[in-house]
Amino acid sequence: MEQAKIDRINELARKSRAEGLSEEEQQEQQALRREYIDAMKNSLHATLKNTVIVRPDGTRQKVEKRDKE
């Protein structure tokens, strides 16, 4: 995510606390937050995809997605 967008999220958050946001600004804030969350999730998935667990006996196991119970 671009730094300019992160700065805009922070700007809107400060304005929200200080004086409130218009309907248009609230929608922009929600869209930017969703984009930020999606970018963070993708980054985490990429990191986990390249992560290996090394067991005490020296075996290596890739991190796998677990099924929900």
PyMOL Python script that loads the backbone (N, CA, C, O; Angstrom):
from pymol import cmd

cmd.read_pdbstr("""\
ATOM      1  N   MET A   1       0.855  -1.170   0.000  1.00  0.00           N
ATOM      2  CA  MET A   1       0.000   0.000   0.000  1.00  0.00           C
ATOM      3  C   MET A   1       0.900   1.232   0.000  1.00  0.00           C
ATOM      4  O   MET A   1       1.937   1.262   0.662  1.00  0.00           O
ATOM      5  N   GLU A   2       0.492   2.225  -0.739  1.00  0.00           N
ATOM      6  CA  GLU A   2       1.287   3.443  -0.879  1.00  0.00           C
ATOM      7  C   GLU A   2       1.262   4.265   0.413  1.00  0.00           C
ATOM      8  O   GLU A   2       0.253   4.307   1.117  1.00  0.00           O
ATOM      9  N   GLN A   3       2.369   4.904   0.703  1.00  0.00           N
ATOM     10  CA  GLN A   3       2.480   5.720   1.905  1.00  0.00           C
ATOM     11  C   GLN A   3       1.465   6.857   1.896  1.00  0.00           C
ATOM     12  O   GLN A   3       0.967   7.244   2.953  1.00  0.00           O
ATOM     13  N   ALA A   4       1.153   7.394   0.731  1.00  0.00           N
ATOM     14  CA  ALA A   4       0.183   8.493   0.633  1.00  0.00           C
ATOM     15  C   ALA A   4      -1.194   8.051   1.130  1.00  0.00           C
ATOM     16  O   ALA A   4      -1.908   8.826   1.766  1.00  0.00           O
ATOM     17  N   LYS A   5      -1.557   6.811   0.837  1.00  0.00           N
ATOM     18  CA  LYS A   5      -2.852   6.300   1.288  1.00  0.00           C
ATOM     19  C   LYS A   5      -2.859   6.088   2.799  1.00  0.00           C
ATOM     20  O   LYS A   5      -3.863   6.355   3.460  1.00  0.00           O
ATOM     21  N   ILE A   6      -1.753   5.614   3.340  1.00  0.00           N
ATOM     22  CA  ILE A   6      -1.659   5.429   4.791  1.00  0.00           C
ATOM     23  C   ILE A   6      -1.733   6.788   5.479  1.00  0.00           C
ATOM     24  O   ILE A   6      -2.394   6.931   6.508  1.00  0.00           O
ATOM     25  N   ASP A   7      -1.062   7.771   4.919  1.00  0.00           N
ATOM     26  CA  ASP A   7      -1.129   9.129   5.466  1.00  0.00           C
ATOM     27  C   ASP A   7      -2.561   9.666   5.436  1.00  0.00           C
ATOM     28  O   ASP A   7      -2.996  10.344   6.368  1.00  0.00           O
ATOM     29  N   ARG A   8      -3.283   9.361   4.368  1.00  0.00           N
ATOM     30  CA  ARG A   8      -4.673   9.815   4.249  1.00  0.00           C
ATOM     31  C   ARG A   8      -5.549   9.127   5.298  1.00  0.00           C
ATOM     32  O   ARG A   8      -6.430   9.766   5.873  1.00  0.00           O
ATOM     33  N   ILE A   9      -5.326   7.847   5.556  1.00  0.00           N
ATOM     34  CA  ILE A   9      -6.068   7.137   6.608  1.00  0.00           C
ATOM     35  C   ILE A   9      -5.848   7.834   7.942  1.00  0.00           C
ATOM     36  O   ILE A   9      -6.797   8.083   8.686  1.00  0.00           O
ATOM     37  N   ASN A  10      -4.591   8.147   8.241  1.00  0.00           N
ATOM     38  CA  ASN A  10      -4.264   8.805   9.507  1.00  0.00           C
ATOM     39  C   ASN A  10      -4.869  10.209   9.579  1.00  0.00           C
ATOM     40  O   ASN A  10      -5.344  10.633  10.632  1.00  0.00           O
ATOM     41  N   GLU A  11      -4.847  10.915   8.468  1.00  0.00           N
ATOM     42  CA  GLU A  11      -5.438  12.259   8.416  1.00  0.00           C
ATOM     43  C   GLU A  11      -6.939  12.201   8.703  1.00  0.00           C
ATOM     44  O   GLU A  11      -7.463  13.008   9.471  1.00  0.00           O
ATOM     45  N   LEU A  12      -7.616  11.255   8.089  1.00  0.00           N
ATOM     46  CA  LEU A  12      -9.057  11.109   8.311  1.00  0.00           C
ATOM     47  C   LEU A  12      -9.352  10.690   9.748  1.00  0.00           C
ATOM     48  O   LEU A  12     -10.353  11.123  10.321  1.00  0.00           O
ATOM     49  N   ALA A  13      -8.512   9.869  10.330  1.00  0.00           N
ATOM     50  CA  ALA A  13      -8.709   9.443  11.725  1.00  0.00           C
ATOM     51  C   ALA A  13      -8.573  10.634  12.668  1.00  0.00           C
ATOM     52  O   ALA A  13      -9.368  10.792  13.595  1.00  0.00           O
ATOM     53  N   ARG A  14      -7.563  11.471  12.429  1.00  0.00           N
ATOM     54  CA  ARG A  14      -7.398  12.668  13.267  1.00  0.00           C
ATOM     55  C   ARG A  14      -8.583  13.614  13.113  1.00  0.00           C
ATOM     56  O   ARG A  14      -9.081  14.161  14.097  1.00  0.00           O
ATOM     57  N   LYS A  15      -9.028  13.803  11.882  1.00  0.00           N
ATOM     58  CA  LYS A  15     -10.161  14.699  11.637  1.00  0.00           C
ATOM     59  C   LYS A  15     -11.430  14.141  12.279  1.00  0.00           C
ATOM     60  O   LYS A  15     -12.241  14.899  12.810  1.00  0.00           O
ATOM     61  N   SER A  16     -11.602  12.829  12.232  1.00  0.00           N
ATOM     62  CA  SER A  16     -12.775  12.186  12.826  1.00  0.00           C
ATOM     63  C   SER A  16     -12.838  12.450  14.322  1.00  0.00           C
ATOM     64  O   SER A  16     -13.905  12.744  14.861  1.00  0.00           O
ATOM     65  N   ARG A  17     -11.693  12.344  14.994  1.00  0.00           N
ATOM     66  CA  ARG A  17     -11.651  12.589  16.431  1.00  0.00           C
ATOM     67  C   ARG A  17     -11.849  14.064  16.760  1.00  0.00           C
ATOM     68  O   ARG A  17     -12.466  14.395  17.773  1.00  0.00           O
ATOM     69  N   ALA A  18     -11.338  14.940  15.925  1.00  0.00           N
ATOM     70  CA  ALA A  18     -11.372  16.377  16.214  1.00  0.00           C
ATOM     71  C   ALA A  18     -12.730  17.009  15.906  1.00  0.00           C
ATOM     72  O   ALA A  18     -13.287  17.731  16.733  1.00  0.00           O
ATOM     73  N   GLU A  19     -13.252  16.737  14.723  1.00  0.00           N
ATOM     74  CA  GLU A  19     -14.461  17.454  14.309  1.00  0.00           C
ATOM     75  C   GLU A  19     -15.520  16.605  13.627  1.00  0.00           C
ATOM     76  O   GLU A  19     -16.629  17.079  13.382  1.00  0.00           O
ATOM     77  N   GLY A  20     -15.199  15.379  13.323  1.00  0.00           N
ATOM     78  CA  GLY A  20     -16.155  14.511  12.634  1.00  0.00           C
ATOM     79  C   GLY A  20     -15.930  14.527  11.136  1.00  0.00           C
ATOM     80  O   GLY A  20     -15.257  15.408  10.601  1.00  0.00           O
ATOM     81  N   LEU A  21     -16.503  13.539  10.471  1.00  0.00           N
ATOM     82  CA  LEU A  21     -16.332  13.391   9.030  1.00  0.00           C
ATOM     83  C   LEU A  21     -17.664  13.528   8.313  1.00  0.00           C
ATOM     84  O   LEU A  21     -18.722  13.208   8.854  1.00  0.00           O
ATOM     85  N   SER A  22     -17.584  14.013   7.080  1.00  0.00           N
ATOM     86  CA  SER A  22     -18.777  14.047   6.241  1.00  0.00           C
ATOM     87  C   SER A  22     -19.057  12.625   5.759  1.00  0.00           C
ATOM     88  O   SER A  22     -18.222  11.736   5.926  1.00  0.00           O
ATOM     89  N   GLU A  23     -20.212  12.413   5.170  1.00  0.00           N
ATOM     90  CA  GLU A  23     -20.585  11.084   4.669  1.00  0.00           C
ATOM     91  C   GLU A  23     -19.575  10.609   3.620  1.00  0.00           C
ATOM     92  O   GLU A  23     -19.185   9.441   3.609  1.00  0.00           O
ATOM     93  N   GLU A  24     -19.160  11.512   2.749  1.00  0.00           N
ATOM     94  CA  GLU A  24     -18.200  11.171   1.696  1.00  0.00           C
ATOM     95  C   GLU A  24     -16.848  10.773   2.300  1.00  0.00           C
ATOM     96  O   GLU A  24     -16.218   9.825   1.833  1.00  0.00           O
ATOM     97  N   GLU A  25     -16.412  11.479   3.313  1.00  0.00           N
ATOM     98  CA  GLU A  25     -15.149  11.172   3.973  1.00  0.00           C
ATOM     99  C   GLU A  25     -15.225   9.846   4.726  1.00  0.00           C
ATOM    100  O   GLU A  25     -14.248   9.099   4.768  1.00  0.00           O
ATOM    101  N   GLN A  26     -16.377   9.552   5.318  1.00  0.00           N
ATOM    102  CA  GLN A  26     -16.554   8.271   6.007  1.00  0.00           C
ATOM    103  C   GLN A  26     -16.443   7.113   5.018  1.00  0.00           C
ATOM    104  O   GLN A  26     -15.820   6.095   5.317  1.00  0.00           O
ATOM    105  N   GLN A  27     -17.041   7.268   3.855  1.00  0.00           N
ATOM    106  CA  GLN A  27     -16.961   6.224   2.831  1.00  0.00           C
ATOM    107  C   GLN A  27     -15.523   6.048   2.345  1.00  0.00           C
ATOM    108  O   GLN A  27     -15.057   4.927   2.144  1.00  0.00           O
ATOM    109  N   GLU A  28     -14.822   7.179   2.159  1.00  0.00           N
ATOM    110  CA  GLU A  28     -13.420   7.121   1.746  1.00  0.00           C
ATOM    111  C   GLU A  28     -12.587   6.405   2.807  1.00  0.00           C
ATOM    112  O   GLU A  28     -11.732   5.582   2.482  1.00  0.00           O
ATOM    113  N   GLN A  29     -12.840   6.723   4.069  1.00  0.00           N
ATOM    114  CA  GLN A  29     -12.110   6.117   5.179  1.00  0.00           C
ATOM    115  C   GLN A  29     -12.341   4.603   5.206  1.00  0.00           C
ATOM    116  O   GLN A  29     -11.398   3.829   5.368  1.00  0.00           O
ATOM    117  N   GLN A  30     -13.586   4.193   5.047  1.00  0.00           N
ATOM    118  CA  GLN A  30     -13.895   2.758   5.049  1.00  0.00           C
ATOM    119  C   GLN A  30     -13.202   2.038   3.900  1.00  0.00           C
ATOM    120  O   GLN A  30     -12.664   0.946   4.082  1.00  0.00           O
ATOM    121  N   ALA A  31     -13.215   2.649   2.713  1.00  0.00           N
ATOM    122  CA  ALA A  31     -12.579   2.034   1.548  1.00  0.00           C
ATOM    123  C   ALA A  31     -11.066   1.924   1.741  1.00  0.00           C
ATOM    124  O   ALA A  31     -10.466   0.901   1.409  1.00  0.00           O
ATOM    125  N   LEU A  32     -10.455   2.977   2.278  1.00  0.00           N
ATOM    126  CA  LEU A  32      -9.018   2.951   2.519  1.00  0.00           C
ATOM    127  C   LEU A  32      -8.649   1.926   3.589  1.00  0.00           C
ATOM    128  O   LEU A  32      -7.646   1.224   3.459  1.00  0.00           O
ATOM    129  N   ARG A  33      -9.453   1.840   4.637  1.00  0.00           N
ATOM    130  CA  ARG A  33      -9.197   0.855   5.693  1.00  0.00           C
ATOM    131  C   ARG A  33      -9.299  -0.566   5.151  1.00  0.00           C
ATOM    132  O   ARG A  33      -8.466  -1.413   5.474  1.00  0.00           O
ATOM    133  N   ARG A  34     -10.308  -0.832   4.332  1.00  0.00           N
ATOM    134  CA  ARG A  34     -10.486  -2.158   3.743  1.00  0.00           C
ATOM    135  C   ARG A  34      -9.280  -2.496   2.868  1.00  0.00           C
ATOM    136  O   ARG A  34      -8.773  -3.617   2.918  1.00  0.00           O
ATOM    137  N   GLU A  35      -8.817  -1.533   2.067  1.00  0.00           N
ATOM    138  CA  GLU A  35      -7.658  -1.754   1.213  1.00  0.00           C
ATOM    139  C   GLU A  35      -6.415  -2.055   2.058  1.00  0.00           C
ATOM    140  O   GLU A  35      -5.619  -2.928   1.712  1.00  0.00           O
ATOM    141  N   TYR A  36      -6.257  -1.328   3.165  1.00  0.00           N
ATOM    142  CA  TYR A  36      -5.119  -1.534   4.063  1.00  0.00           C
ATOM    143  C   TYR A  36      -5.171  -2.929   4.685  1.00  0.00           C
ATOM    144  O   TYR A  36      -4.161  -3.632   4.722  1.00  0.00           O
ATOM    145  N   ILE A  37      -6.333  -3.324   5.167  1.00  0.00           N
ATOM    146  CA  ILE A  37      -6.488  -4.647   5.782  1.00  0.00           C
ATOM    147  C   ILE A  37      -6.193  -5.744   4.768  1.00  0.00           C
ATOM    148  O   ILE A  37      -5.505  -6.714   5.087  1.00  0.00           O
ATOM    149  N   ASP A  38      -6.709  -5.598   3.548  1.00  0.00           N
ATOM    150  CA  ASP A  38      -6.449  -6.594   2.506  1.00  0.00           C
ATOM    151  C   ASP A  38      -4.956  -6.685   2.188  1.00  0.00           C
ATOM    152  O   ASP A  38      -4.432  -7.782   1.989  1.00  0.00           O
ATOM    153  N   ALA A  39      -4.272  -5.546   2.139  1.00  0.00           N
ATOM    154  CA  ALA A  39      -2.834  -5.540   1.858  1.00  0.00           C
ATOM    155  C   ALA A  39      -2.069  -6.234   2.983  1.00  0.00           C
ATOM    156  O   ALA A  39      -1.130  -6.986   2.722  1.00  0.00           O
ATOM    157  N   MET A  40      -2.464  -5.987   4.229  1.00  0.00           N
ATOM    158  CA  MET A  40      -1.800  -6.617   5.362  1.00  0.00           C
ATOM    159  C   MET A  40      -2.023  -8.130   5.359  1.00  0.00           C
ATOM    160  O   MET A  40      -1.101  -8.894   5.646  1.00  0.00           O
ATOM    161  N   LYS A  41      -3.244  -8.564   5.035  1.00  0.00           N
ATOM    162  CA  LYS A  41      -3.534  -9.997   4.971  1.00  0.00           C
ATOM    163  C   LYS A  41      -2.702 -10.667   3.884  1.00  0.00           C
ATOM    164  O   LYS A  41      -2.151 -11.748   4.098  1.00  0.00           O
ATOM    165  N   ASN A  42      -2.607 -10.026   2.714  1.00  0.00           N
ATOM    166  CA  ASN A  42      -1.817 -10.589   1.624  1.00  0.00           C
ATOM    167  C   ASN A  42      -0.348 -10.691   2.010  1.00  0.00           C
ATOM    168  O   ASN A  42       0.322 -11.667   1.673  1.00  0.00           O
ATOM    169  N   SER A  43       0.147  -9.687   2.712  1.00  0.00           N
ATOM    170  CA  SER A  43       1.536  -9.706   3.167  1.00  0.00           C
ATOM    171  C   SER A  43       1.757 -10.853   4.149  1.00  0.00           C
ATOM    172  O   SER A  43       2.761 -11.561   4.063  1.00  0.00           O
ATOM    173  N   LEU A  44       0.835 -11.036   5.069  1.00  0.00           N
ATOM    174  CA  LEU A  44       0.946 -12.119   6.044  1.00  0.00           C
ATOM    175  C   LEU A  44       0.903 -13.483   5.358  1.00  0.00           C
ATOM    176  O   LEU A  44       1.684 -14.374   5.691  1.00  0.00           O
ATOM    177  N   HIS A  45      -0.011 -13.641   4.401  1.00  0.00           N
ATOM    178  CA  HIS A  45      -0.103 -14.913   3.674  1.00  0.00           C
ATOM    179  C   HIS A  45       1.201 -15.201   2.932  1.00  0.00           C
ATOM    180  O   HIS A  45       1.665 -16.341   2.919  1.00  0.00           O
ATOM    181  N   ALA A  46       1.790 -14.189   2.320  1.00  0.00           N
ATOM    182  CA  ALA A  46       3.053 -14.374   1.594  1.00  0.00           C
ATOM    183  C   ALA A  46       4.168 -14.767   2.552  1.00  0.00           C
ATOM    184  O   ALA A  46       4.993 -15.622   2.231  1.00  0.00           O
ATOM    185  N   THR A  47       4.193 -14.148   3.720  1.00  0.00           N
ATOM    186  CA  THR A  47       5.214 -14.475   4.715  1.00  0.00           C
ATOM    187  C   THR A  47       5.055 -15.914   5.196  1.00  0.00           C
ATOM    188  O   THR A  47       6.029 -16.661   5.282  1.00  0.00           O
ATOM    189  N   LEU A  48       3.822 -16.293   5.506  1.00  0.00           N
ATOM    190  CA  LEU A  48       3.582 -17.648   6.000  1.00  0.00           C
ATOM    191  C   LEU A  48       3.847 -18.699   4.930  1.00  0.00           C
ATOM    192  O   LEU A  48       4.259 -19.817   5.240  1.00  0.00           O
ATOM    193  N   LYS A  49       3.611 -18.343   3.677  1.00  0.00           N
ATOM    194  CA  LYS A  49       3.842 -19.272   2.579  1.00  0.00           C
ATOM    195  C   LYS A  49       5.324 -19.649   2.489  1.00  0.00           C
ATOM    196  O   LYS A  49       5.664 -20.745   2.043  1.00  0.00           O
ATOM    197  N   ASN A  50       6.198 -18.738   2.913  1.00  0.00           N
ATOM    198  CA  ASN A  50       7.639 -18.975   2.848  1.00  0.00           C
ATOM    199  C   ASN A  50       8.244 -19.323   4.210  1.00  0.00           C
ATOM    200  O   ASN A  50       9.464 -19.285   4.374  1.00  0.00           O
ATOM    201  N   THR A  51       7.399 -19.659   5.182  1.00  0.00           N
ATOM    202  CA  THR A  51       7.870 -19.977   6.523  1.00  0.00           C
ATOM    203  C   THR A  51       7.991 -21.491   6.693  1.00  0.00           C
ATOM    204  O   THR A  51       7.138 -22.259   6.247  1.00  0.00           O
ATOM    205  N   VAL A  52       9.072 -21.891   7.350  1.00  0.00           N
ATOM    206  CA  VAL A  52       9.318 -23.311   7.603  1.00  0.00           C
ATOM    207  C   VAL A  52       9.535 -23.486   9.099  1.00  0.00           C
ATOM    208  O   VAL A  52      10.254 -22.708   9.727  1.00  0.00           O
ATOM    209  N   ILE A  53       8.906 -24.517   9.665  1.00  0.00           N
ATOM    210  CA  ILE A  53       9.094 -24.857  11.077  1.00  0.00           C
ATOM    211  C   ILE A  53      10.186 -25.918  11.146  1.00  0.00           C
ATOM    212  O   ILE A  53      10.110 -26.950  10.480  1.00  0.00           O
ATOM    213  N   VAL A  54      11.205 -25.647  11.965  1.00  0.00           N
ATOM    214  CA  VAL A  54      12.285 -26.615  12.160  1.00  0.00           C
ATOM    215  C   VAL A  54      12.052 -27.273  13.509  1.00  0.00           C
ATOM    216  O   VAL A  54      12.110 -26.619  14.550  1.00  0.00           O
ATOM    217  N   ARG A  55      11.790 -28.569  13.483  1.00  0.00           N
ATOM    218  CA  ARG A  55      11.532 -29.345  14.689  1.00  0.00           C
ATOM    219  C   ARG A  55      12.850 -29.645  15.419  1.00  0.00           C
ATOM    220  O   ARG A  55      13.919 -29.561  14.814  1.00  0.00           O
ATOM    221  N   PRO A  56      12.784 -29.991  16.702  1.00  0.00           N
ATOM    222  CA  PRO A  56      14.014 -30.302  17.456  1.00  0.00           C
ATOM    223  C   PRO A  56      14.853 -31.420  16.846  1.00  0.00           C
ATOM    224  O   PRO A  56      16.072 -31.441  17.010  1.00  0.00           O
ATOM    225  N   ASP A  57      14.195 -32.363  16.132  1.00  0.00           N
ATOM    226  CA  ASP A  57      14.959 -33.456  15.521  1.00  0.00           C
ATOM    227  C   ASP A  57      15.561 -33.066  14.171  1.00  0.00           C
ATOM    228  O   ASP A  57      16.194 -33.893  13.514  1.00  0.00           O
ATOM    229  N   GLY A  58      15.371 -31.822  13.756  1.00  0.00           N
ATOM    230  CA  GLY A  58      15.972 -31.330  12.525  1.00  0.00           C
ATOM    231  C   GLY A  58      15.073 -31.389  11.305  1.00  0.00           C
ATOM    232  O   GLY A  58      15.442 -30.885  10.244  1.00  0.00           O
ATOM    233  N   THR A  59      13.904 -31.991  11.434  1.00  0.00           N
ATOM    234  CA  THR A  59      12.995 -32.048  10.286  1.00  0.00           C
ATOM    235  C   THR A  59      12.400 -30.670  10.042  1.00  0.00           C
ATOM    236  O   THR A  59      12.222 -29.867  10.958  1.00  0.00           O
ATOM    237  N   ARG A  60      12.104 -30.434   8.796  1.00  0.00           N
ATOM    238  CA  ARG A  60      11.548 -29.145   8.402  1.00  0.00           C
ATOM    239  C   ARG A  60      10.133 -29.356   7.868  1.00  0.00           C
ATOM    240  O   ARG A  60       9.880 -30.298   7.117  1.00  0.00           O
ATOM    241  N   GLN A  61       9.223 -28.482   8.258  1.00  0.00           N
ATOM    242  CA  GLN A  61       7.831 -28.600   7.842  1.00  0.00           C
ATOM    243  C   GLN A  61       7.333 -27.234   7.412  1.00  0.00           C
ATOM    244  O   GLN A  61       7.461 -26.258   8.152  1.00  0.00           O
ATOM    245  N   LYS A  62       6.764 -27.162   6.215  1.00  0.00           N
ATOM    246  CA  LYS A  62       6.181 -25.912   5.749  1.00  0.00           C
ATOM    247  C   LYS A  62       4.909 -25.619   6.541  1.00  0.00           C
ATOM    248  O   LYS A  62       4.197 -26.535   6.951  1.00  0.00           O
ATOM    249  N   VAL A  63       4.639 -24.353   6.747  1.00  0.00           N
ATOM    250  CA  VAL A  63       3.410 -23.949   7.426  1.00  0.00           C
ATOM    251  C   VAL A  63       2.260 -24.165   6.451  1.00  0.00           C
ATOM    252  O   VAL A  63       2.314 -23.738   5.298  1.00  0.00           O
ATOM    253  N   GLU A  64       1.221 -24.836   6.935  1.00  0.00           N
ATOM    254  CA  GLU A  64       0.061 -25.126   6.095  1.00  0.00           C
ATOM    255  C   GLU A  64      -1.184 -24.515   6.702  1.00  0.00           C
ATOM    256  O   GLU A  64      -1.279 -24.334   7.916  1.00  0.00           O
ATOM    257  N   LYS A  65      -2.132 -24.201   5.844  1.00  0.00           N
ATOM    258  CA  LYS A  65      -3.396 -23.660   6.306  1.00  0.00           C
ATOM    259  C   LYS A  65      -4.177 -24.766   6.983  1.00  0.00           C
ATOM    260  O   LYS A  65      -4.313 -25.864   6.442  1.00  0.00           O
ATOM    261  N   ARG A  66      -4.693 -24.473   8.175  1.00  0.00           N
ATOM    262  CA  ARG A  66      -5.481 -25.455   8.922  1.00  0.00           C
ATOM    263  C   ARG A  66      -6.948 -25.326   8.550  1.00  0.00           C
ATOM    264  O   ARG A  66      -7.432 -24.238   8.238  1.00  0.00           O
ATOM    265  N   ASP A  67      -7.642 -26.442   8.587  1.00  0.00           N
ATOM    266  CA  ASP A  67      -9.074 -26.439   8.357  1.00  0.00           C
ATOM    267  C   ASP A  67      -9.775 -25.891   9.590  1.00  0.00           C
ATOM    268  O   ASP A  67      -9.351 -26.139  10.719  1.00  0.00           O
ATOM    269  N   LYS A  68     -10.846 -25.147   9.367  1.00  0.00           N
ATOM    270  CA  LYS A  68     -11.633 -24.644  10.501  1.00  0.00           C
ATOM    271  C   LYS A  68     -12.458 -25.788  11.049  1.00  0.00           C
ATOM    272  O   LYS A  68     -13.000 -26.602  10.300  1.00  0.00           O
ATOM    273  N   GLU A  69     -12.544 -25.835  12.354  1.00  0.00           N
ATOM    274  CA  GLU A  69     -13.301 -26.918  12.985  1.00  0.00           C
ATOM    275  C   GLU A  69     -14.701 -26.499  13.278  1.00  0.00           C
ATOM    276  O   GLU A  69     -15.483 -27.286  13.810  1.00  0.00           O
TER     277      GLU A  69
END
""", "prot")
cmd.dss("prot")
cmd.show_as("cartoon", "prot")
cmd.util.cbc("prot")
cmd.orient("prot")
